[in-house]
Amino acid sequence: MASAPSDSAPSACRETLPGAGGPGSVHLPDTARDLVKILVAGPFGVGKTTLIDSVSEIRPLHTEEPLSEASAQVDDLDGVREKATTTVAIDFGRISLPGDVVLYLFGTPGQERFRSLWDDIAYGALGALVLVDSRRLDASFDVLGLVEESGLPYAVAFNAFPDAPRHHGEERLRRALDLEPTTPLVTCDARDAGSSIDALLALVDHLIGRDPVEAR
């Protein structure tokens, strides 16, 4: 069952984006022209829910449940021992961008056991923002493979956890994740609206810049 929508939608974010519907508003901006479905993907505990919370101009919808002893036996908690809840269906939020573009953000569960939900959640999406934790690079491989199998264009954003190691050189990171040279690679802080918006804009620019023939 979906939990109650969060009250944490940032007023500062709404104020910097003209046309947003106002605090907690569910109404689309009058100027909305292009409505785009975007997936926010990544492994368990990488910050997908936090990112959607930080940017959404509406009260985000969450489907989080407390971690149980049973789930702890199948979910890899290495590096995320402090995490107490997990998304079991989707997170949902919305953000209006300059140029009359409105993004509908769908956060996807990061665990393998929710793979069967992927096709339904991904249906109609134009792209994906894949969050990566540099402390647990290996945890990202399955999600990246799933996004690539779906044919969705995507951008990769390293979520800047305080204790994350500092990698040097974009090429090193690309090799570690086996990314194409054209795949956008950025760093963001999922807790910060401005930083998260920059990551989403990197994805949107990538989608706009693609050859229309390649579009899904």
N, C-alpha and C positions, 0 to 999 in steps of 0.2 A: 504494500500500500504506500502511496506517495505521502511523504511527510509534508507538513505545512510549509508554504513558500517562505523563503528567508526574508528577513527585513533588512539585509545588509547591502542592498543595492546602493552604490555610491553616488551621493548627490553631486560630488565634484565632477564625476565622469559625465553625468547628464548635463551639467552646466557647460561643459566644454564642447558638447556636440549639439549644435543648433538643430531644432526639430524634434528632439526627444520628447516623449509624451509627458514629462514631468514626473515628480517623485511617485513611484509606485503605479504609474499609469499603465493600463493595459492597452491603450489606444495607440494605433500606429501614427507616426507623424504625418501631417497633411501632405508633406512633400514626398513621401515614400514612393519610389518608382521601381527599384529593383529589389526584390525579396529573395534572399539567398540562404539556402540551408547549408550549414557548415558543421562538420563533426569535430569535436574536441576529443582526441584519442590519446592513448598512452597507457603504460602499465599501471598496476595497482599502486595507489599511494603517491602518484606523481604530481598531483595538484590540479586535476581537471575541474573538480568541483570548486576549488578556490578561485581559479581563473574566471569561471563563469560568474561566480559571486561578485568578483571585483569589477566586472565590466557591465553587467546586465542593467538596463534601464528600467526593467520591470522586476518585480519580486521573483527571484528564480524559483523554479520548481525542482525539488530534489526527491530522489527515491533512495534515501540512505537508511541503512539498518545497522545496529550495533554488531561488531564482530563477535562471533560466538566461539566457543572452544572448538566446535566442529570445523568452522571456517578457518580457524587459525592452523588447523592441521593440513589444509590444502592450499592456503594462500601463503606465498613467500613474504614473511614480515621482515626479512633482513633489510636493515636500513630504514625501516618505517615502524619501529617498535612502538612509537607513541600513537600510532593511528588507532582510533577506537571504533570507527564506522566505515562502511563501504557502500558504494553505489550498486544497487541490484537491478536497475532498469536503465534510467537515463537521468541526467541533469538537463534542465532547459532554461535558456535565457535569451534575451534579445538585446541588440545594440544597433543604434542608427549611426551610420558613418557619413562623412561629408560626401557630396555627390548623390544624395538621395538614395543611398544603398542601405538596406536594413539586413543585418545578419541574424538568422535564427540559429542559435548555438545548441547543439545536442551533444552532451557529454556521454561517452560510452563506458560501460564497465570494462575494467582492465584485466579481469581474470579470464583464463582460458575457458572456465566452465560456463561463461556467459556468451561464448562464441556464437551460439545458435541465434542470439538476438541481433547479430551484426547486420545480416541482410535487410532485416526490417528497418533498423535504425538508419542504415546507410542509403536506403532507397530515396532517390531524389536529391541527394546531397551533391553539391558541386565541387567540394574539396574538403580537406581535413587538415587541422592543425594538430601535429603529433608532439605531445610534451614528452621530454626525455629527462631523466635524472642521471647526471654524470657520475653519481656514486654507484649506480646500478645499470650500466650500459647494456649488459646482457638481457635485462628484463624488458628492453624495448624491441628486441628482434622479432618476437612473435607478432606484436602489434604492427610494426612496420611491414612485415610480410603480409598481414591481413589487409592493410590499406593498399599495398601494391597489387595484391591479387584482385581487389575490387576495381582497380583501374582508376581510383580517385587521385587527382593531383593533390599534392600535399606540401606543407612546409614543416620544418622541424624547429622546435623551440626548446632550448635547455632551460629548465626551471632552476633559478639560482638559489638553491638551498644554502643556508649559512655555512654548513660544514662540507659543502661540495668541493671536491678537488678542482683546482684551476688548470684546465687544459690549455695548452698553448698551440695555436695554429689551427685555422679552419680546415686545412687539408687533412690534418691528423684526425680530426673529428669525423670528417667525411669518410675517411678510410675505415675508421672504427665501426661506423654504422652502415658502410657500403652504400653511400648516397650518390646519386647522379650529380654531376657538376652543376646542373641547373636547379636542383632542389634548394629552395631558400633555407638557410641555417642561421638562426638568431638566438640570442639569450634573452630571457625575460624573468621577471619576478611575478609569479602568478598572483601575489597578494596586492600588487600595485596596478591600479586601473590603467595608468598611462603606459606602463611597460607591456601589459597584456594587450592593450589596443595596438601597440606597435607591432607585436607579433602577428595579430590578426590582419593588420594592414599588409604585412609582408606576404601573407597568404593571398590576400585579395589582389595585390599587385601581380603575383605569380599567375593567378587565374586569368586576369585581364590580359597578361602578356602572352598567354599560350596561343598557339595556332588554332583557329576555330575548328579546323579539321580534326584536331586531336581531342576536342572537347567530348566529354562523356555523353 
